[in-house]
Amino acid sequence: MAIVVTHVCWRCGAPQGSAPRAWVRCERCDVLVAFDFQTWLESEDHAAWLARHGAQVAEWDAYTRDVAAADRAVAAGEHATAEGHLRRACARLFDLTPHVFPPEVHVDHERREAHLAYAVWWQRMQRLDPELRALAADLRANQARMDLRDPWPTIERSIALVAKQIERGERLEPPPDPDGLPMPARVRVAQSFLLSAYLHLLDPDRRLEALRALYGAARVVASVPHDDADGETDARAPDDALGLYFDFACPRCGLVTLTARGATEVTCVGCHHRRPFRDEDLRLGGVAFGCAACGAPLAIDATDLVTECTFCGAAQRRAARTGNVERAFARSVAATHALGGPAEEVVQGVVARPEQRDALVLAGLARQALWFAKLVSPRRFAGILRASLGERWRDEAVIARLVEGIRREGGAVEDAIELVRTAASSAPR
């Protein structure tokens, strides 16, 4: 499934009309519309942030000290002192987490001061107002309970808690919204920030449902990826073009291995065949769909994440990630510190006869079950089982051999066995 999102201004109804930016701003009336974390993760700004993040440890320590000093001052009833500490802490965040604020705060002093005053007020009131303090504590506790196998209950509740926080803050007469947003629009922008930050953790069906609930069904289109060469449906295109992992199908033994989206090389965990990452490993496929703004037929090529409607100018972005920014960063770190980096050529791995293929595939599946037991959903792992084992992915004898392999590997075997058995009885995606 390919998901394509079109952002539309809440004030004037105009669709976003240029290549998407992380902070989506209406070009017609200049109001903030949403935040798209995936766009930021693919951006040059993210690459620059990764490059300097390691050198900011001391600044993070200073931020932590400022927050602790503010908490002590609040406890002592020294509110003016607390506000000074909070102002320094929030000012540090403009540089430590630049994506959390609209880009204008980095070039416009007046907007920077408005955002700083707004952020300081919120931090202060979360310490002084019992209801806001309770909501903040509830949000932290809820996030701590997140189960990566099924994160949606946590994300859904966090989205609701963010709305409650903003609604409560509005009753406390905050300073003017730094972006001039009315309360409902501020809620929606904040919720878009939170949802997009966790979107890659959701299964595609849940992702589609969540995006449509936030932006409207007409603005979020689901399509089937196709092969750009002939326009036919691409059976190899991944169902999940945004998740933490993509699927690497080993050309030697046939095992499908969950691989981090920013990986610099692909490795089969069955026969240990490996080689450098190639762009085609993501298998994104092209996407054909109707423009959410005007209905005109559109397409996004396999190598692209965005397109602009040639009829109405609306920008459309697929919910997908390449991981290229993280991949480039990993390569630069490896080169800087002489870590060796990924394989520079194909490493063939174990040379196995056809009759040994099953043993290698089952060993690789056992390892993945142990590694990913608490990181992926049973439906996600069902897809790995089916892709690796074909029609035998639910065969009781095959699953029994896989369970035996898990026990031989050792470790958190019960969680891994539960994942396999649940996956084998579920509908794969």
C-alpha positions as CSV (number, residue, x, y, z in Angstrom):
1,M,0.0,0.0,0.0
2,A,1.2,3.5,-0.9
3,I,-0.2,6.4,1.1
4,V,-0.2,9.9,-0.4
5,V,-1.0,13.0,1.7
6,T,-2.1,16.5,0.5
7,H,-2.1,19.3,3.1
8,V,-4.8,21.9,2.8
9,C,-4.9,25.2,4.7
10,W,-7.5,25.3,7.5
11,R,-8.1,29.0,7.0
12,C,-8.4,29.5,3.2
13,G,-8.7,26.0,1.9
14,A,-5.8,26.2,-0.5
15,P,-3.7,23.1,-1.0
16,Q,0.0,23.2,-0.3
17,G,1.5,24.3,-3.6
18,S,5.3,23.7,-3.4
19,A,7.6,20.9,-2.6
20,P,6.7,19.9,1.0
21,R,8.6,21.2,3.9
22,A,8.6,19.7,7.4
23,W,6.7,22.7,8.7
24,V,3.8,23.0,6.3
25,R,2.8,26.7,5.9
26,C,0.1,28.0,3.6
27,E,1.7,30.0,0.8
28,R,-1.5,32.0,0.3
29,C,-2.3,33.2,3.8
30,D,1.0,32.3,5.6
31,V,-0.5,30.2,8.5
32,L,0.9,27.0,9.8
33,V,-1.0,23.9,8.7
34,A,0.9,20.8,10.0
35,F,4.2,19.3,10.7
36,D,5.6,16.3,8.7
37,F,8.3,14.5,10.5
38,Q,9.1,12.2,7.6
39,T,9.9,15.2,5.4
40,W,12.3,16.5,8.1
41,L,14.0,13.1,8.3
42,E,14.7,13.2,4.6
43,S,16.0,16.8,4.7
44,E,19.3,18.6,4.6
45,D,18.4,20.1,7.9
46,H,18.3,16.7,9.5
47,A,21.7,15.8,8.0
48,A,23.2,19.0,9.5
49,W,21.6,18.2,12.9
50,L,23.1,14.7,12.9
51,A,26.5,16.1,12.0
52,R,26.6,18.5,14.9
53,H,24.5,16.6,17.5
54,G,27.4,14.7,19.0
55,A,29.2,18.0,19.8
56,Q,26.2,19.3,21.7
57,V,26.5,17.0,24.7
58,A,27.7,19.8,26.9
59,E,24.8,22.0,25.8
60,W,22.4,19.2,26.7
61,D,24.0,19.0,30.1
62,A,23.5,22.8,30.5
63,Y,19.9,22.4,29.5
64,T,19.3,19.7,32.1
65,R,20.9,21.9,34.8
66,D,18.7,24.8,33.8
67,V,15.5,22.7,34.1
68,A,16.6,21.2,37.5
69,A,17.3,24.7,38.8
70,A,13.9,25.9,37.6
71,D,12.3,22.9,39.4
72,R,14.1,23.8,42.7
73,A,13.1,27.5,42.4
74,V,9.5,26.5,41.8
75,A,9.6,24.3,44.9
76,A,11.0,27.2,46.9
77,G,8.3,29.6,45.6
78,E,10.9,31.7,43.7
79,H,8.9,32.0,40.5
80,A,10.8,34.9,39.0
81,T,14.1,32.9,39.4
82,A,12.4,29.8,37.9
83,E,11.2,31.8,34.9
84,G,14.8,32.9,34.2
85,H,16.1,29.3,34.3
86,L,13.2,28.2,32.0
87,R,14.0,31.0,29.6
88,R,17.6,29.8,29.3
89,A,16.5,26.2,28.9
90,C,13.9,26.9,26.2
91,A,16.4,29.2,24.4
92,R,18.9,26.3,24.3
93,L,16.2,24.1,22.6
94,F,16.1,26.4,19.6
95,D,19.6,25.0,18.7
96,L,19.4,21.6,20.3
97,T,16.1,20.6,18.6
98,P,15.6,23.1,15.7
99,H,12.9,21.0,14.1
100,V,10.6,21.5,17.1
101,F,10.1,25.1,16.1
102,P,9.1,26.6,12.8
103,P,12.2,27.6,10.7
104,E,11.3,31.3,10.9
105,V,12.5,31.5,14.6
106,H,16.1,30.9,13.4
107,V,16.0,34.0,11.1
108,D,13.3,36.3,12.5
109,H,14.1,37.8,15.9
110,E,10.6,38.9,16.6
111,R,9.2,35.4,15.9
112,R,11.9,33.9,18.0
113,E,11.0,36.0,21.0
114,A,7.3,35.3,20.5
115,H,8.0,31.5,20.5
116,L,10.4,31.8,23.4
117,A,7.8,33.6,25.5
118,Y,5.1,31.1,24.6
119,A,7.4,28.1,25.4
120,V,8.5,29.6,28.7
121,W,4.9,30.2,29.7
122,W,3.9,26.6,29.0
123,Q,6.9,25.2,30.9
124,R,6.1,27.5,33.9
125,M,2.4,26.6,33.9
126,Q,3.1,22.9,33.7
127,R,4.8,23.3,37.0
128,L,2.3,25.7,38.7
129,D,-1.1,24.5,37.4
130,P,-2.2,21.2,39.0
131,E,-4.3,20.2,36.0
132,L,-1.5,20.8,33.5
133,R,1.0,19.2,35.8
134,A,-1.2,16.1,36.0
135,L,-1.7,16.0,32.2
136,A,2.0,16.3,31.6
137,A,2.7,13.4,34.1
138,D,0.0,11.3,32.4
139,L,1.5,12.0,29.0
140,R,5.0,10.9,30.2
141,A,3.6,7.7,31.8
142,N,1.6,6.9,28.8
143,Q,4.6,7.2,26.5
144,A,6.6,5.0,28.8
145,R,4.1,2.2,28.4
146,M,4.4,2.1,24.6
147,D,4.5,-1.4,23.2
148,L,6.2,-1.4,19.8
149,R,4.3,-4.5,18.8
150,D,1.1,-2.5,19.0
151,P,1.9,1.2,19.6
152,W,-1.4,2.7,18.4
153,P,-3.2,2.6,21.8
154,T,-0.4,4.7,23.3
155,I,-0.1,7.1,20.4
156,E,-3.9,7.5,20.2
157,R,-4.1,8.4,23.9
158,S,-1.1,10.8,23.7
159,I,-2.8,12.6,20.8
160,A,-5.9,13.0,23.0
161,L,-3.8,14.2,26.0
162,V,-2.0,16.8,23.8
163,A,-5.4,18.3,22.9
164,K,-6.5,18.4,26.6
165,Q,-3.2,20.2,27.5
166,I,-3.8,22.9,24.9
167,E,-7.5,23.3,25.8
168,R,-6.5,23.6,29.5
169,G,-3.8,26.1,28.7
170,E,-6.3,28.2,26.7
171,R,-8.4,28.7,29.8
172,L,-5.3,30.0,31.7
173,E,-5.0,33.0,29.3
174,P,-1.6,32.2,27.7
175,P,0.4,34.8,25.8
176,P,-0.6,35.3,22.1
177,D,0.0,32.3,20.0
178,P,3.4,32.9,18.3
179,D,2.0,31.8,14.9
180,G,-1.3,33.5,15.3
181,L,-3.2,30.2,15.4
182,P,-6.6,29.8,17.0
183,M,-6.8,27.0,19.6
184,P,-8.3,24.4,17.3
185,A,-5.6,25.0,14.7
186,R,-2.9,24.8,17.4
187,V,-4.3,21.5,18.5
188,R,-4.2,20.1,15.0
189,V,-0.7,21.2,14.3
190,A,0.5,19.8,17.7
191,Q,-1.3,16.5,17.0
192,S,0.2,16.3,13.5
193,F,3.7,16.8,15.1
194,L,3.1,13.9,17.5
195,L,1.4,11.5,15.0
196,S,4.1,12.1,12.3
197,A,6.8,11.4,14.8
198,Y,5.5,7.9,15.5
199,L,3.9,7.2,12.1
200,H,6.7,4.8,11.1
201,L,5.9,2.5,14.0
202,L,2.3,1.8,12.8
203,D,1.2,-0.9,10.5
204,P,0.1,0.5,7.1
205,D,-3.6,0.0,7.7
206,R,-3.5,1.7,11.1
207,R,-1.3,4.5,9.6
208,L,-3.9,5.1,6.9
209,E,-6.7,5.2,9.4
210,A,-4.8,7.7,11.7
211,L,-3.8,10.0,8.9
212,R,-7.4,10.1,7.5
213,A,-8.8,10.8,11.0
214,L,-6.4,13.8,11.4
215,Y,-6.5,15.3,7.9
216,G,-9.7,14.0,6.4
217,A,-10.3,11.0,4.2
218,A,-10.3,13.1,1.0
219,R,-6.8,14.4,1.7
220,V,-5.2,11.0,2.2
221,V,-5.1,8.6,-0.7
222,A,-4.2,4.9,-0.7
223,S,-2.8,3.3,-3.8
224,V,-1.0,0.2,-5.0
225,P,2.6,0.6,-6.1
226,H,3.3,-0.3,-9.7
227,D,6.3,-1.1,-11.9
228,D,7.4,2.1,-13.6
229,A,8.4,0.2,-16.7
230,D,4.9,-1.0,-17.7
231,G,2.5,0.5,-15.2
232,E,1.5,-2.9,-13.9
233,T,1.1,-3.6,-10.2
234,D,4.5,-4.5,-8.7
235,A,4.1,-7.7,-6.7
236,R,7.5,-7.1,-5.1
237,A,6.7,-3.6,-3.9
238,P,6.7,-3.4,-0.1
239,D,3.4,-3.0,1.8
240,D,5.3,-0.8,4.2
241,A,7.3,1.9,2.6
242,L,7.7,4.0,5.8
243,G,8.4,1.5,8.7
244,L,11.6,1.1,10.7
245,Y,12.6,-1.9,8.6
246,F,12.5,-2.9,4.9
247,D,12.6,-6.5,3.7
248,F,15.8,-7.9,2.1
249,A,15.3,-11.1,0.2
250,C,18.5,-13.1,0.0
251,P,19.3,-14.2,-3.6
252,R,21.1,-17.3,-2.4
253,C,19.0,-19.0,0.3
254,G,15.7,-17.0,-0.1
255,L,15.4,-15.9,3.5
256,V,13.8,-12.5,4.0
257,T,15.5,-10.4,6.6
258,L,14.2,-7.3,8.4
259,T,16.7,-4.6,7.7
260,A,17.0,-1.1,9.3
261,R,15.9,1.6,6.8
262,G,19.1,3.5,7.2
263,A,21.4,0.4,6.8
264,T,24.6,0.8,4.8
265,E,24.6,-2.8,3.8
266,V,22.2,-5.7,3.5
267,T,22.9,-9.0,5.3
268,C,21.1,-12.3,5.2
269,V,21.0,-13.6,8.8
270,G,20.6,-17.2,7.5
271,C,23.5,-17.8,5.1
272,H,25.3,-14.5,5.9
273,H,25.4,-13.3,2.3
274,R,25.9,-9.6,2.3
275,R,26.6,-6.6,0.1
276,P,26.4,-2.8,0.1
277,F,22.9,-1.3,0.2
278,R,21.4,-0.3,-3.2
279,D,18.5,2.1,-3.7
280,E,16.5,-0.6,-5.4
281,D,16.5,-2.6,-2.1
282,L,13.7,-0.3,-0.9
283,R,11.5,-1.4,-3.8
284,L,9.2,1.6,-3.4
285,G,7.7,1.3,-6.9
286,G,5.8,4.1,-8.7
287,V,2.4,5.3,-7.5
288,A,-0.6,6.3,-9.6
289,F,-3.5,8.2,-7.9
290,G,-5.9,11.0,-8.3
291,C,-5.0,14.5,-7.0
292,A,-6.7,15.0,-3.6
293,A,-7.3,18.7,-4.5
294,C,-8.7,18.5,-8.0
295,G,-9.0,14.8,-9.0
296,A,-6.5,15.0,-11.9
297,P,-4.6,11.7,-12.5
298,L,-1.1,11.9,-11.0
299,A,1.9,9.6,-10.5
300,I,5.0,9.6,-8.3
301,D,8.0,7.8,-9.7
302,A,9.7,5.0,-7.8
303,T,12.7,7.3,-7.2
304,D,10.6,10.2,-5.8
305,L,8.7,10.9,-2.6
306,V,6.8,14.0,-3.9
307,T,5.1,15.3,-7.0
308,E,3.2,18.5,-7.9
309,C,-0.2,18.4,-9.7
310,T,0.3,19.9,-13.1
311,F,-3.4,21.1,-13.1
312,C,-3.9,22.8,-9.7
313,G,-0.3,22.9,-8.4
314,A,-1.1,21.0,-5.2
315,A,2.0,19.2,-3.8
316,Q,1.5,15.5,-2.9
317,R,3.8,13.5,-0.7
318,R,3.8,9.7,-0.2
319,A,4.2,8.4,3.3
320,A,7.6,6.8,2.7
321,R,11.2,7.1,3.7
322,T,14.5,6.2,2.1
323,G,16.7,6.4,5.1
324,N,19.3,8.1,2.9
325,V,20.2,10.8,5.5
326,E,20.9,8.3,8.3
327,R,22.8,6.1,5.8
328,A,25.1,8.9,4.7
329,F,25.7,9.9,8.3
330,A,26.6,6.3,9.2
331,R,29.1,6.1,6.4
332,S,30.7,9.4,7.4
333,V,31.0,8.2,11.0
334,A,32.6,4.9,9.9
335,A,35.1,6.8,7.6
336,T,36.0,9.4,10.3
337,H,36.6,6.8,13.0
338,A,38.1,4.1,10.7
339,L,35.3,1.6,11.7
340,G,35.6,-0.3,8.5
341,G,32.1,0.5,7.2
342,P,29.9,-1.8,5.2
343,A,31.0,-4.4,2.7
344,E,32.4,-2.8,-0.4
345,E,31.5,-5.8,-2.6
346,V,29.4,-8.9,-2.4
347,V,30.3,-11.4,0.3
348,Q,28.8,-14.7,-0.7
349,G,28.3,-16.3,2.7
350,V,27.7,-19.9,3.3
351,V,27.7,-22.1,0.2
352,A,24.7,-24.4,0.7
353,R,23.2,-27.2,-1.3
354,P,19.5,-27.0,-2.1
355,E,18.7,-29.5,0.6
356,Q,20.4,-27.3,3.2
357,R,18.3,-24.2,2.3
358,D,15.5,-25.0,4.8
359,A,18.0,-25.3,7.7
360,L,19.5,-21.9,6.8
361,V,16.2,-20.2,6.4
362,L,14.8,-21.6,9.6
363,A,17.9,-20.6,11.5
364,G,17.6,-17.0,10.1
365,L,13.9,-16.9,11.1
366,A,14.7,-18.1,14.6
367,R,17.3,-15.4,15.0
368,Q,14.9,-12.7,13.8
369,A,12.2,-13.9,16.1
370,L,14.5,-13.6,19.0
371,W,15.8,-10.1,18.0
372,F,12.4,-8.6,17.0
373,A,10.0,-10.3,19.4
374,K,9.2,-7.0,21.1
375,L,9.9,-4.7,18.1
376,V,7.4,-5.8,15.4
377,S,3.8,-6.9,15.3
378,P,2.8,-10.5,14.6
379,R,1.3,-9.4,11.3
380,R,4.6,-7.9,10.3
381,F,6.5,-11.1,11.1
382,A,3.8,-13.1,9.4
383,G,4.8,-11.3,6.2
384,I,8.5,-12.4,6.8
385,L,7.4,-16.0,7.4
386,R,5.3,-16.1,4.2
387,A,7.9,-14.4,2.1
388,S,10.6,-16.8,3.3
389,L,8.7,-20.1,3.4
390,G,6.1,-19.6,0.7
391,E,3.0,-21.8,1.0
392,R,4.6,-23.7,4.0
393,W,4.6,-20.6,6.3
394,R,1.7,-22.0,8.3
395,D,2.7,-25.7,8.1
396,E,2.6,-27.1,11.7
397,A,5.7,-29.2,11.1
398,V,7.7,-26.3,9.7
399,I,6.6,-24.0,12.6
400,A,7.6,-26.8,15.1
401,R,11.1,-26.9,13.5
402,L,11.3,-23.2,13.8
403,V,10.4,-23.3,17.5
404,E,13.1,-25.9,18.0
405,G,15.6,-23.6,16.4
406,I,14.6,-20.7,18.7
407,R,15.2,-22.9,21.7
408,R,18.6,-23.9,20.4
409,E,19.6,-20.3,19.9
410,G,18.6,-19.4,23.5
411,G,17.8,-16.0,25.0
412,A,14.2,-14.7,25.4
413,V,12.8,-17.8,23.8
414,E,9.2,-17.5,25.1
415,D,8.7,-14.1,23.6
416,A,10.1,-15.3,20.3
417,I,8.0,-18.4,20.3
418,E,4.9,-16.4,21.0
419,L,5.7,-14.1,18.1
420,V,6.1,-17.0,15.7
421,R,3.0,-18.8,16.8
422,T,0.8,-15.7,16.8
423,A,2.2,-14.7,13.4
424,A,1.6,-18.1,11.9
425,S,-2.1,-17.8,12.9
426,S,-2.6,-14.3,11.7
427,A,-3.2,-12.6,8.3
428,P,0.1,-11.3,7.0
429,R,0.5,-7.9,5.5
